Amino acid sequence: MKYNHVKLFLSRCEKGKFQQPEEISPELEEQVSDFSQKTIALLETMRKFKGT
């Protein structure tokens, strides 16, 4: 069957134990937010230039 490898992977994942995610520092969260905002601004600027 074509999807046997997917079924095997999923069955292994269901049996595995997952770690709780660590809390993100406020500084890192702010950096990620700033980067996201800069990326959006850059994309908007690129669209403007592409449209001219």
N, C-alpha and C positions, 0 to 999 in steps of 0.2 A: 504494500500500500504506500502511496505517495507521502502521507503525512505521519508515518510511524515515528520519525525523529522528533516531530513536534509533540506528539503524545508522550514520548519518553521524557522529553525536557519538562513538560508540564507536570508529569507525575513526580519527577525529582524535585521540582519547585514546591509542590504541595507538601512534600515530606520535610523540606528544609526549614530551619529556624532562621528568622530574620532578626537583625539587630534593630533596636530602636534608633531612629535618626538623632544625631546630636543637635543641640540647640545652636542656632546661628548667632554669631556675635552681632551686636547692633552696627558695628563699624562695617563688617562685611555685607550686611544687609543693605546699608546705605550705599556702599560702593556698587553693588549689583544694580540697585535702583537707578543710580546716576548713570551707569553704563547703558542700561536699558533706555533711559530717556535720551541719551546722546545718540544711540543707534536709531531711534525713531526720528529724531531731528535730522540726522544724516540722510535717512531714506526719503524723507519729505523734500529735502533740498535737492537730492538727486532726481526725484520725479519732476521737480520744477525745471531743472536744466534739460531734462530729457524732453519735456513738452515744448521747449522753445525752439 
